[in-house]
Amino acid sequence: MDQDNNSEDESVGPSEDPSEDELPSLPPGLSDGEAMELLWQLRSQRRQASPELPETVSILTAPDGSLLYLVGTAHFSDSSKQDVAMTIRAVQPDVVVVELCQYRVSMLKMDEATLLREAKDINLDKVQQAIKQNGLMSGLMQILLLKVSAHITEQLGMAPGGEFREAFKEAGQVPFCKFHLGDRPIPVTFKRAIAALSLWQKARLAWGLCFLSDPISKEDVEKCKQKDLLEQTMSEMIGEFPALHQTIVAERDIYLTHTLRQATRCVETPSNAQKVPAVVVGVVGMGHVPGIERNWEKQLNITEIMSVAPPSRFGWVLRTVIKGVAMGMLGYACYRAGGSLGRTVLSLPAVESLLENIRPSPLSPHDL
């Protein structure tokens, strides 16, 4: 997703008055080139050379002198939203990169009430969509993780991803600012994560996610912005599920570093197309910050972490058994309901769609 903006934010720091965020009127009669030059100059004037930034911001430098302001956030945190807004308003970036992929971009334009409702509502349609998008095992794992997100949402009364929506809104107030999605596609992450776990590890992980009920407070969420606590938590996760940490955290650290470096390149001035160092703001979960810092100057190859192994023969057999059981249960229900009623039920569009989804697929050469 790429968003080019030609709007302006007058204030450098966070503003209580929305009118202060509006673009000032440009003199009439300006050509497009003159208007672009004026907006470029206005942004340059508002960009602070040595801004006072939150403690959650790290600064990384690219070989061409471009700067990356990396904001580490907690995904259910009001103060993280404030950190993002303060950073973008202070540095007036050329590019904003967030820890999202195209499969999660819808959260940027939803209001809080809709997101709260969606996060709490895990229904059959969502289960079918997740399985269709990611495969059976990966789809079920995604549903379990959605359940965890719903548990946190219910505990805090707050929808996830507020810092990304704040970044999207603030980027729209900066002239010429582009908005990039920097995370690896979620189907790739889930499929690689499931493939890396043994059957016993999958069962243990699913059991833990299904019965997650520990209370979570806003204070607990804010502690997630402390690097030492995050490193301790990550260490515990490595001991429990090292393969899961590798695919969900370490590999995404590499991918995020790659996309952030792609964004942190010189940009051209509108007047004479001269290349100047770029200013970039990256918005990522605090757990990814140490990995991005470690990988920043390394030679990276993302080809390997984008590959997905074909399903195993065992996976094909398991899917076929589950689909067969589902079809058998549906057939028995129709038999008990009676012939005419059963035919009526089977003719419903929703049931026809379900039958299409659960129909066993042929065994491919890759499964042998």
SULNORLIN-V669691 format. One record per run of one state. SS is the DSSP state (alpha for helix, beta for strand, coil for the rest). FROM is the first residue (numbers start at 1). LEN is the number of residues. If there is no record, write none. Layout:
BEGIN
SS_FROM_LEN, SS_FROM_LEN
END
This chain:
BEGIN
coil_1_17, alpha_18_4, coil_22_10, alpha_32_15, coil_47_10, beta_57_5, coil_62_5, beta_67_7, coil_74_4, alpha_78_14, coil_92_3, beta_95_4, coil_99_3, alpha_102_7, coil_109_3, alpha_112_9, coil_121_3, alpha_124_11, coil_135_1, alpha_136_21, coil_157_5, alpha_162_10, coil_172_6, beta_178_4, coil_182_4, alpha_186_11, coil_197_2, alpha_199_12, coil_211_7, alpha_218_6, coil_224_3, alpha_227_14, coil_241_1, alpha_242_22, coil_264_3, beta_267_2, coil_269_6, beta_275_2, coil_277_2, beta_279_7, alpha_286_10, coil_296_8, alpha_304_3, coil_307_6, alpha_313_25, coil_338_1, alpha_339_9, coil_348_1, alpha_349_10, coil_359_6, alpha_365_3, coil_368_1
END
